[in-house]
């Protein structure tokens, strides 16, 4: 591999001070540094090979394979009349296979709700671009954590927690979410309101506004 030759050259330059009488300690420090760099490079190359999974039916991995243009329909489009989301996962974008990431766009007209749900194997990092959102999640102790987000805010929903988003404002809210999985699962939780009365009351209060 090419990094072995490069590391050998660096190794020789690193121990040159020792040859000139500058001390064995300096040489040892240099050797340790070079070995550390070699390990990082070697590890990076291994992960790159494992994570770059090209489907068998793809004969060339040019730039088109790594490009997805489904979100172009959002540019200049009329706002939806109900909550709407578009996702891009491995199913829609095969280049995500092995990359551990996927993406979604969420649009919230005034008074719309993304009902309670969870992602069992992935966190969700939401970035609010337009408007305001009331967000919340329930932790392992059945404690409800809520916050009102403003445009420019980021909010993390930890792995597996039940969560929701609600637009209580008068204007459209627009958010994007990143997930730590190329094939994120979404499980709805219709029985949550019965199990957590505090969340049910919160939902009712928001929907009456």
LINQUIKA-V623955 format. One record per residue. PHI is phi in radians with two decimals (999 if undefined). OMEGA is omega in radians with two decimals (none if undefined). BURIAL is + if it has 24 or more other ideal C-beta (glycine too) atoms within 12 Angstrom, else -. Layout:
BEGIN
phi->[PHI:PHI]
omega->[OMEGA:OMEGA]
burial->[BURIAL:BURIAL]
END
This chain:
BEGIN
phi->[999:-1.13:-1.15:-1.14:-1.11:-1.11:-1.14:-1.07:-1.10:-1.10:-1.05:-1.10:-1.19:-1.17:-1.60:-1.06:-1.04:-1.14:-1.14:-1.58:1.54:-1.49:2.03:-1.26:-1.09:-1.06:-1.14:-1.11:-1.03:-1.14:-1.09:-1.07:-1.11:-1.09:-1.11:-1.11:-1.07:-1.06:-1.13:-1.11:-1.12:-1.08:-1.10:-1.11:-1.15:-1.10:-1.14:-1.07:-1.20:-1.27:-1.49:-1.51:-1.81:-1.72:-1.02:-1.06:-1.44:-1.68:-1.55:-2.49:-1.84:-1.37:-1.11:-1.12:-1.12:-1.65:-2.13:-2.34:-2.07:-1.10:-1.29:-1.06:-1.13:-1.35:-1.25:1.34:-1.36:-1.21:-1.15:-1.26:-1.67:-2.46:-0.94:-2.48:-2.38:-2.19:-2.03:-2.25:-2.09:-1.01:-1.12:-1.53:-2.35:-0.99:-1.13:-1.34:-0.98:1.51:-1.61:1.21:-2.64:-2.66:-2.59:-2.58:-1.97:-2.12:-2.09:-2.15:-1.10:-0.97:1.40:-1.65:-2.27:-1.66:-1.04:-1.05:-2.82:-2.59:-2.09:-1.12:-2.17:-2.64:-1.37:-2.23:-1.88:-1.72:-2.08:-1.54:-1.64:-2.37:1.45:-2.41:-2.44:-1.63:-2.12:-2.84:-2.56:-1.88:-1.48:-1.14:-1.72:1.09:-1.67:-1.56:-1.93:-2.23:-2.78:-1.70:-1.65:-1.98:-0.92:1.75:-1.49:-1.95:-2.48:-1.83:-1.75:-1.06:-1.00:1.44:-1.36:-1.33:-2.59:-2.71:-2.43:-2.44:-1.70:-1.55:-1.43:-1.60:-1.93:-1.08:-1.98:-2.31:-2.39:-2.16:-2.20:-1.91:-2.13:-1.53:-2.72:-1.42:-2.43:-1.21:-1.69:-2.11:-2.05:-1.28:-2.26:-1.14:-1.55:-1.12:-1.08:-1.24:-1.37:-2.21:-1.03:-1.07:-1.21:-1.08:-1.13:-1.08:-1.05:-1.11:-1.10:-1.17:-1.23:-1.42:-1.24]
omega->[-3.02:-3.09:3.14:3.11:-3.13:3.14:3.11:3.13:3.14:3.14:-3.14:3.12:-3.10:-3.08:3.10:3.09:3.12:3.12:-3.14:3.08:-3.09:3.02:-3.10:-3.13:3.12:3.14:3.14:3.10:-3.14:3.13:-3.14:3.13:-3.13:3.12:3.12:3.10:3.14:-3.14:3.13:-3.14:-3.13:3.12:3.14:-3.13:3.12:-3.11:3.12:-3.13:-3.11:-3.03:-3.13:-3.06:3.13:3.13:-3.09:-3.09:3.10:-3.08:3.13:-3.13:3.11:-3.04:-3.14:3.13:-3.09:-3.11:3.10:-3.00:-3.08:-3.10:3.12:-3.12:-3.14:-3.08:3.12:-3.11:3.06:3.12:-3.14:3.11:3.08:3.12:-3.10:3.05:3.04:3.14:3.01:3.12:3.14:-3.12:-3.13:-3.01:-3.03:-3.14:3.11:-3.13:3.12:-3.06:3.08:3.14:3.00:-2.86:3.06:3.04:-3.09:3.13:-3.06:2.95:3.13:3.10:-3.10:-3.02:2.89:-2.95:-3.09:-3.10:3.10:3.08:-2.94:-3.05:-3.07:2.92:3.07:3.10:-3.07:3.09:-3.12:-3.10:-3.06:3.01:3.13:-3.13:2.93:-3.11:3.10:3.02:-3.14:-3.10:-3.06:3.12:-3.13:3.07:-3.13:3.10:-3.10:3.11:3.03:-3.13:3.02:-3.14:-3.11:-3.13:2.99:3.10:-3.14:2.98:-3.08:-3.09:2.97:-3.08:3.04:-3.07:-3.13:2.98:-3.12:3.09:3.13:-3.09:-3.11:-3.08:3.09:2.98:-3.06:-3.10:3.01:-3.14:3.04:-3.11:3.14:3.11:3.09:-3.11:-3.04:3.09:3.08:-3.13:3.10:-3.09:-3.07:-3.11:-3.06:-3.08:3.13:-3.10:-3.10:-3.12:-3.13:3.11:3.12:3.13:3.13:3.12:-3.11:3.12:-3.13:-3.09:3.11:-3.10:none]
burial->[-:-:-:-:-:-:+:-:-:-:-:-:-:+:+:-:-:-:-:-:-:-:-:-:-:-:-:-:-:+:+:-:-:+:-:-:-:+:-:-:-:-:-:-:-:-:-:-:-:-:-:-:-:-:-:-:-:-:-:-:-:-:-:-:-:-:-:-:-:-:-:-:-:-:-:-:-:-:-:-:-:-:+:+:+:+:+:+:+:+:-:-:+:+:+:+:+:-:+:-:+:+:+:+:+:+:+:+:+:+:-:+:+:+:+:+:+:+:+:-:-:+:+:+:+:+:+:+:+:+:+:+:+:+:+:+:+:+:-:-:-:-:-:+:+:+:-:-:+:-:-:-:-:-:+:+:+:-:-:+:+:+:+:+:+:+:+:+:+:-:-:+:+:+:+:+:+:+:+:+:+:+:+:+:-:+:-:-:+:-:-:+:-:-:-:+:-:-:+:-:-:+:+:-:-:+:-:-:-]
END
